[in-house]
Amino acid sequence: MLIYLRGRQSKRRLTAVLAVGLLCLALAPGHASAHRAAAKVVITYGRWGSADEIRAGNALLQAFARDYPAISVSQQVADWNTYWTKLPTQMAAGQAPDAFLIDPGYYQVHYASTGRLVALDDLIKRDHIDMSQFWPQELPTFRFQGHYYELPSQFAVNLLLWNKTEFAKAGLSRPPSSWQELLKDGQLLTLDSKGHNATQRGFDPNHIVQWGYGSYEYLDGIDELLMTEMGGHLWSQPETSGHVRTEIDSPQSRAAIQFLVDLIYKYHISPTPTQMGHYQSIFAAGKVAMYIDGTFDLPVYYPIRSFKWDVTSFPSWNGHIATMVQGVGNALNPTTAHKEEAWTLIKWMAGTQGQSIVSANGLDIPSIRSLAESPSFLKGKPSGLKAVLESVKYGVPYLDFPHKADAFNYIITVLTNDVFTGHMSVTDGVKKAADGANAILQGRHV
């Protein structure tokens, strides 16, 4: 079975694998709380995450224990791939966690359509949860066939990292706001072994020591957004029609992919995939002056001391702006023997108390917009993060549909192996990707 990798998982640089862990929260028996239940109940909570995310999750559950000392939470932790292999096995055996973190793409749709998630609408209405407090751009991803199956936990948005030190050396005082500016800045920031930049006579593209930008295949985090800015779409609209096709081979989509590939082979401001693969983190290594990533990866860059850096919003194209916003949320197991306690946990995580802890730990953006824009969340973050949050209103929502996962993966494979490597022209590559993906969307094998 193909594992659907979108957003942070669709990047080639995946989160390091964690061993499966178990955290049993010790509860303070004498703590006075207005939320004390009649009897102590033990529930399980499942999630995936990086080492930093797990530490932040531990702090979150410790705070929950202080507010609800009569509910003991046993946390089950796994890396992304293990998590999605283990969860269906647990469900089949009747041993799935009472509540669990879930990706609102393929997995939510797959589990909701087979009755393995609880529709939360009645609980939301009963407990008067104000869904308008959350970022509106992420809410469509938490619904399937008109019903909520998750409560928001946190979400991520894409951004452009830029090396302030190298920009200053090149006489540049601010980051680019458009792809056109990115190209011009990238040419000034790309240096060969003799110190020539990509605009100067004598520049040697075969002996580059620093590139202006790192261009790589990131289907829903870069490619689809640039297609949208150019007036196209990755998928035919509306994506809820029931008869979706890929439009990766449309003139606009083809132009977007051509531009990204040209940054490598025509303008020489980006390393090839092989060259980029020589570095575990090419931006942190100081080998590219600009790089697109997500807010979920910011902790990777915080230890940088060799140069000054900041972030800004995803580049526009001729005044048109798009960005990736993708959230994750928590769901309920329909077979849980402790529905109210499990619901109390995920409701608390989505509420101001839980979201304040998310804000304080600062790894992901809180789903409650007011908290994400608060000084407590922005304190200590890159100064450009405020501009990144302002771009959320241009977010391209994620919607799932039949066979999308396999079609998505097929397109990624063609673009990564054939097009971005230069082994196939963009025209031939997008045609191959479209033919295969559309066959998959029609239920055929490729």
C-alpha positions as CSV (number, residue, x, y, z in Angstrom):
1,M,0.0,0.0,0.0
2,L,1.3,3.5,-0.8
3,I,1.8,5.8,2.1
4,Y,0.3,9.2,1.3
5,L,2.9,11.8,2.1
6,R,1.6,15.4,2.0
7,G,2.8,18.6,3.5
8,R,5.6,17.9,6.0
9,Q,5.6,14.2,5.0
10,S,5.8,14.8,1.3
11,K,9.2,16.5,1.6
12,R,12.2,14.3,0.9
13,R,13.7,15.4,4.2
14,L,11.4,13.5,6.7
15,T,11.2,13.8,10.4
16,A,13.7,11.5,12.2
17,V,12.2,8.2,13.3
18,L,11.3,7.9,16.9
19,A,11.0,4.7,18.9
20,V,7.5,3.9,20.1
21,G,7.2,5.4,23.6
22,L,4.8,5.3,26.4
23,L,4.1,8.1,28.9
24,C,1.9,7.6,31.9
25,L,1.1,10.8,33.6
26,A,1.4,11.0,37.3
27,L,-1.5,12.8,38.8
28,A,-1.6,14.9,41.9
29,P,-4.2,13.3,44.2
30,G,-4.8,16.4,46.3
31,H,-5.2,18.9,43.5
32,A,-8.5,20.9,43.7
33,S,-10.3,21.2,40.4
34,A,-13.7,22.2,39.3
35,H,-13.4,19.5,36.6
36,R,-12.8,16.5,38.9
37,A,-14.7,13.5,37.7
38,A,-16.6,11.1,40.0
39,A,-14.0,8.3,39.5
40,K,-10.5,8.0,38.1
41,V,-10.4,6.8,34.5
42,V,-7.5,5.8,32.4
43,I,-7.6,6.6,28.7
44,T,-5.1,6.2,25.9
45,Y,-4.0,8.8,23.4
46,G,-2.1,8.1,20.2
47,R,0.1,10.4,18.2
48,W,3.1,10.7,15.9
49,G,5.8,13.4,16.0
50,S,9.4,14.5,16.1
51,A,11.4,14.5,19.3
52,D,10.6,18.2,19.8
53,E,6.9,17.6,19.1
54,I,6.8,14.8,21.6
55,R,8.4,16.9,24.3
56,A,5.8,19.6,23.6
57,G,3.1,17.0,23.7
58,N,4.3,15.8,27.1
59,A,4.0,19.3,28.5
60,L,0.5,19.5,27.0
61,L,-0.7,16.3,28.7
62,Q,1.0,17.3,32.0
63,A,-1.1,20.5,32.0
64,F,-4.2,18.5,31.2
65,A,-3.5,16.3,34.2
66,R,-3.4,19.4,36.4
67,D,-6.8,20.5,35.1
68,Y,-8.4,17.0,35.1
69,P,-6.6,14.9,37.8
70,A,-9.3,12.2,37.7
71,I,-8.4,11.4,34.1
72,S,-5.1,9.5,33.6
73,V,-3.8,9.7,30.0
74,S,-1.4,7.0,28.7
75,Q,0.3,8.3,25.5
76,Q,1.3,6.0,22.7
77,V,3.9,7.5,20.4
78,A,5.3,6.4,17.0
79,D,7.0,7.9,14.0
80,W,4.8,8.8,11.0
81,N,5.1,5.6,9.0
82,T,4.9,3.3,12.0
83,Y,1.9,5.2,13.3
84,W,-0.2,4.6,10.2
85,T,0.9,0.9,10.0
86,K,0.0,0.3,13.7
87,L,-3.3,2.2,14.0
88,P,-5.3,0.0,11.5
89,T,-3.9,-3.1,13.2
90,Q,-5.0,-1.7,16.6
91,M,-8.5,-0.9,15.2
92,A,-8.9,-4.4,13.8
93,A,-8.0,-5.9,17.2
94,G,-10.2,-3.5,19.1
95,Q,-7.1,-2.0,20.8
96,A,-6.9,1.5,19.2
97,P,-6.3,4.5,21.5
98,D,-9.4,6.2,22.9
99,A,-8.4,9.4,21.2
100,F,-5.7,10.0,18.6
101,L,-4.0,12.6,16.4
102,I,-5.1,12.2,12.8
103,D,-4.1,13.7,9.4
104,P,-7.1,15.3,7.8
105,G,-6.2,14.0,4.3
106,Y,-6.4,10.5,3.1
107,Y,-6.4,9.0,6.6
108,Q,-9.4,11.0,7.9
109,V,-11.4,10.3,4.8
110,H,-10.5,6.6,4.8
111,Y,-11.3,6.1,8.5
112,A,-14.4,8.3,8.5
113,S,-15.9,6.5,5.4
114,T,-15.5,3.1,7.1
115,G,-17.0,4.1,10.4
116,R,-13.8,4.2,12.4
117,L,-14.1,7.8,13.5
118,V,-16.8,9.6,15.6
119,A,-18.7,12.4,13.9
120,L,-18.2,15.3,16.4
121,D,-21.0,17.6,15.3
122,D,-23.4,16.8,18.1
123,L,-20.7,17.1,20.7
124,I,-19.6,20.4,19.3
125,K,-23.1,21.7,19.4
126,R,-23.8,20.3,22.9
127,D,-20.7,21.9,24.4
128,H,-21.1,25.2,22.5
129,I,-17.7,25.0,20.9
130,D,-17.1,28.1,18.7
131,M,-15.6,26.9,15.5
132,S,-15.1,30.4,14.3
133,Q,-12.2,30.9,16.7
134,F,-10.1,28.7,14.5
135,W,-8.3,29.6,11.3
136,P,-11.1,29.4,8.6
137,Q,-8.6,28.2,6.0
138,E,-8.0,24.9,7.9
139,L,-11.6,24.1,8.9
140,P,-12.6,22.5,5.5
141,T,-9.9,19.9,5.9
142,F,-11.5,18.6,9.2
143,R,-14.9,17.9,7.5
144,F,-15.9,14.9,5.5
145,Q,-19.4,14.7,3.8
146,G,-20.5,17.8,5.8
147,H,-19.4,16.5,9.3
148,Y,-16.6,17.3,11.6
149,Y,-14.4,14.2,12.5
150,E,-11.6,16.2,14.2
151,L,-11.1,19.1,16.5
152,P,-8.2,21.3,15.4
153,S,-4.9,21.0,17.2
154,Q,-2.3,23.0,15.3
155,F,-1.5,23.8,11.7
156,A,1.4,24.7,9.5
157,V,2.0,27.2,6.8
158,N,4.9,27.4,4.3
159,L,7.5,30.2,4.3
160,L,10.7,31.3,2.7
161,L,13.9,31.2,4.8
162,W,16.5,33.8,3.9
163,N,20.1,34.3,4.9
164,K,20.3,37.9,6.1
165,T,24.1,37.8,6.3
166,E,24.6,36.8,2.7
167,F,21.8,39.2,1.6
168,A,23.8,42.0,3.2
169,K,27.0,41.0,1.5
170,A,25.2,41.1,-1.8
171,G,23.8,44.6,-1.1
172,L,20.2,43.4,-0.5
173,S,18.3,44.7,2.5
174,R,15.1,42.7,2.3
175,P,13.8,39.3,1.2
176,P,12.0,38.9,-2.2
177,S,8.2,39.2,-2.2
178,S,7.8,37.6,-5.6
179,W,9.2,34.8,-7.7
180,Q,10.6,37.4,-10.1
181,E,12.5,39.1,-7.3
182,L,13.6,35.7,-6.0
183,L,15.2,35.0,-9.4
184,K,17.0,38.4,-9.5
185,D,18.2,38.1,-5.9
186,G,19.2,34.5,-6.4
187,Q,21.4,35.4,-9.3
188,L,23.3,37.9,-7.1
189,L,23.6,35.4,-4.3
190,T,24.9,32.5,-6.4
191,L,28.7,32.5,-6.3
192,D,31.3,30.4,-8.2
193,S,34.7,29.4,-6.8
194,K,36.2,32.7,-8.0
195,G,33.6,34.9,-6.4
196,H,31.6,35.7,-9.5
197,N,27.8,35.9,-9.2
198,A,25.4,34.5,-11.8
199,T,25.0,37.9,-13.5
200,Q,28.7,38.5,-14.1
201,R,30.9,37.8,-17.0
202,G,33.1,34.8,-16.4
203,F,30.6,33.1,-14.0
204,D,31.3,29.3,-14.0
205,P,28.1,27.3,-13.4
206,N,30.2,24.1,-13.0
207,H,32.0,25.3,-9.9
208,I,29.4,26.9,-7.7
209,V,30.1,27.2,-4.0
210,Q,27.0,29.0,-2.9
211,W,23.5,29.0,-4.5
212,G,20.9,31.7,-4.2
213,Y,18.0,29.3,-3.8
214,G,17.3,25.6,-3.3
215,S,14.6,24.4,-5.8
216,Y,13.2,20.9,-5.2
217,E,10.1,18.9,-5.9
218,Y,7.5,19.7,-3.2
219,L,4.1,19.1,-4.9
220,D,1.6,20.6,-2.5
221,G,4.1,22.9,-0.7
222,I,5.6,24.7,-3.8
223,D,4.5,23.3,-7.1
224,E,0.7,23.5,-6.6
225,L,1.0,27.0,-5.0
226,L,2.9,28.4,-8.0
227,M,0.4,26.8,-10.3
228,T,-2.4,28.5,-8.4
229,E,-0.6,31.9,-8.5
230,M,-0.2,31.5,-12.3
231,G,-3.9,30.9,-12.7
232,G,-4.0,27.1,-12.9
233,H,-4.7,24.2,-10.6
234,L,-3.2,20.9,-9.7
235,W,-6.7,19.3,-9.7
236,S,-9.8,20.1,-11.7
237,Q,-12.3,22.3,-9.8
238,P,-14.3,21.8,-7.7
239,E,-12.4,19.1,-6.0
240,T,-15.7,17.9,-4.5
241,S,-17.3,17.1,-7.9
242,G,-16.7,13.4,-7.7
243,H,-15.0,13.4,-11.1
244,V,-11.6,15.1,-10.4
245,R,-8.8,15.0,-12.9
246,T,-5.3,16.3,-12.5
247,E,-4.4,19.5,-14.5
248,I,-0.6,19.1,-14.0
249,D,-0.3,19.3,-17.8
250,S,-2.3,22.5,-18.3
251,P,-0.4,25.5,-19.7
252,Q,-0.3,27.2,-16.3
253,S,0.8,24.2,-14.4
254,R,3.4,23.3,-17.1
255,A,4.8,26.9,-16.9
256,A,5.1,26.7,-13.1
257,I,7.1,23.4,-13.2
258,Q,9.2,24.8,-16.1
259,F,10.1,27.9,-14.0
260,L,11.1,25.8,-11.0
261,V,13.3,23.5,-13.2
262,D,14.8,26.5,-15.0
263,L,16.0,27.8,-11.6
264,I,18.3,24.8,-11.6
265,Y,19.4,24.2,-15.2
266,K,18.9,27.5,-17.0
267,Y,19.6,30.2,-14.4
268,H,21.9,28.0,-12.2
269,I,20.8,29.6,-9.0
270,S,19.8,26.2,-7.4
271,P,21.7,23.0,-6.9
272,T,20.6,19.9,-8.7
273,P,18.9,17.2,-6.7
274,T,22.1,15.3,-6.5
275,Q,24.0,18.3,-5.3
276,M,21.3,19.2,-2.8
277,G,21.3,15.6,-1.5
278,H,24.9,16.0,-0.3
279,Y,23.7,18.2,2.6
280,Q,21.4,17.1,5.5
281,S,20.1,20.6,5.8
282,I,21.3,22.7,2.9
283,F,20.1,26.1,4.2
284,A,21.5,25.5,7.7
285,A,24.8,24.5,6.1
286,G,24.9,27.9,4.4
287,K,25.0,26.5,0.9
288,V,21.7,28.1,-0.3
289,A,20.7,31.6,0.7
290,M,16.9,31.0,0.3
291,Y,14.9,27.9,0.9
292,I,11.2,27.1,1.2
293,D,10.1,25.1,4.2
294,G,7.2,24.9,6.7
295,T,6.7,26.3,10.1
296,F,6.8,22.7,11.4
297,D,10.6,22.6,10.6
298,L,11.6,25.9,12.3
299,P,13.2,24.1,15.2
300,V,15.7,22.7,12.8
301,Y,17.0,26.2,12.1
302,Y,17.0,27.7,15.6
303,P,20.5,26.4,16.5
304,I,22.1,28.3,13.6
305,R,24.8,30.6,14.9
306,S,27.1,31.0,11.8
307,F,24.8,33.5,10.1
308,K,21.7,35.7,10.7
309,W,18.5,34.5,9.1
310,D,14.8,35.2,9.0
311,V,11.6,34.1,7.3
312,T,9.0,35.7,5.1
313,S,5.9,34.6,3.3
314,F,5.7,32.4,0.2
315,P,6.6,34.4,-3.0
316,S,3.8,35.7,-5.2
317,W,3.6,35.6,-9.0
318,N,2.5,38.9,-10.8
319,G,0.7,40.0,-7.7
320,H,-1.2,36.7,-7.1
321,I,-0.5,35.0,-3.8
322,A,-1.1,31.4,-2.6
323,T,0.3,29.5,0.3
324,M,0.0,26.1,1.9
325,V,-2.0,25.8,5.2
326,Q,-2.5,22.3,6.5
327,G,-3.8,21.4,10.0
328,V,-3.9,18.3,12.1
329,G,-6.5,17.5,14.7
330,N,-7.7,14.9,17.2
331,A,-10.3,12.3,16.7
332,L,-12.4,9.9,18.8
333,N,-12.4,6.1,18.6
334,P,-16.0,5.0,18.1
335,T,-15.4,1.8,20.2
336,T,-13.9,3.6,23.2
337,A,-15.4,2.7,26.5
338,H,-14.6,6.2,27.8
339,K,-16.1,8.5,25.2
340,E,-16.8,11.4,27.5
341,E,-13.3,11.4,29.0
342,A,-11.6,11.0,25.6
343,W,-13.8,13.9,24.3
344,T,-12.8,16.0,27.3
345,L,-9.2,15.5,26.4
346,I,-9.5,16.5,22.7
347,K,-11.9,19.3,23.6
348,W,-9.4,20.7,26.1
349,M,-6.5,20.4,23.6
350,A,-8.5,22.4,21.1
351,G,-9.6,25.0,23.7
352,T,-7.8,28.0,25.0
353,Q,-6.0,26.1,27.8
354,G,-4.5,23.5,25.5
355,Q,-3.8,25.9,22.7
356,S,-2.0,28.2,25.1
357,I,0.4,25.4,25.9
358,V,0.8,24.8,22.2
359,S,1.5,28.6,21.9
360,A,4.1,28.5,24.7
361,N,6.0,25.6,23.2
362,G,5.8,27.2,19.8
363,L,6.6,24.3,17.5
364,D,3.4,24.5,15.5
365,I,1.0,27.4,14.9
366,P,-2.0,27.3,17.3
367,S,-5.3,26.6,15.6
368,I,-7.0,29.4,17.5
369,R,-6.1,32.5,15.5
370,S,-6.0,35.0,18.3
371,L,-3.4,32.8,20.2
372,A,-1.3,32.4,17.0
373,E,-1.2,36.2,16.6
374,S,-0.5,36.8,20.3
375,P,2.8,38.3,21.6
376,S,3.3,35.1,23.7
377,F,3.4,33.0,20.6
378,L,5.5,35.4,18.4
379,K,8.0,36.2,21.2
380,G,11.4,34.7,20.4
381,K,10.3,33.7,16.9
382,P,11.8,35.0,13.7
383,S,10.5,38.6,13.1
384,G,9.1,37.6,9.7
385,L,6.7,35.1,11.2
386,K,4.1,37.8,11.6
387,A,4.1,38.3,7.8
388,V,3.9,34.6,7.3
389,L,0.8,34.5,9.4
390,E,-0.7,37.4,7.4
391,S,-0.4,35.2,4.3
392,V,-2.7,32.5,5.8
393,K,-5.7,34.1,4.2
394,Y,-4.3,33.1,0.8
395,G,-4.2,29.5,1.9
396,V,-5.0,26.7,-0.5
397,P,-7.2,24.3,1.4
398,Y,-6.6,20.6,1.3
399,L,-9.5,18.4,0.2
400,D,-9.4,14.7,-0.4
401,F,-11.2,12.6,-3.0
402,P,-11.2,9.0,-4.2
403,H,-7.7,7.7,-5.3
404,K,-6.1,11.1,-4.6
405,A,-3.3,9.5,-2.5
406,D,-2.1,7.2,-5.3
407,A,-2.4,9.8,-8.0
408,F,-0.6,12.4,-5.8
409,N,2.3,9.9,-5.2
410,Y,2.5,9.0,-8.9
411,I,2.9,12.7,-9.9
412,I,5.6,13.2,-7.2
413,T,7.5,10.1,-8.5
414,V,7.5,11.4,-12.1
415,L,8.5,14.9,-11.2
416,T,11.2,13.8,-8.7
417,N,12.8,11.0,-10.7
418,D,12.3,12.3,-14.3
419,V,11.7,16.1,-14.4
420,F,13.7,17.7,-11.6
421,T,16.6,15.5,-12.4
422,G,16.7,16.8,-16.0
423,H,16.2,13.3,-17.4
424,M,12.9,14.3,-19.1
425,S,11.6,17.6,-20.5
426,V,9.0,19.4,-18.5
427,T,6.5,18.9,-21.4
428,D,7.0,15.2,-21.6
429,G,7.2,14.8,-17.8
430,V,3.9,16.5,-17.0
431,K,2.2,14.6,-19.8
432,K,3.4,11.3,-18.3
433,A,2.4,12.4,-14.8
434,A,-1.1,13.5,-16.1
435,D,-1.7,10.3,-18.1
436,G,-0.8,8.1,-15.2
437,A,-2.5,10.1,-12.4
438,N,-5.7,10.4,-14.4
439,A,-5.7,6.6,-15.0
440,I,-5.4,6.1,-11.3
441,L,-8.2,8.5,-10.6
442,Q,-10.4,6.5,-12.8
443,G,-9.6,3.4,-10.8
444,R,-7.1,1.9,-13.2
445,H,-3.6,0.6,-12.4
446,V,-0.4,2.2,-13.8
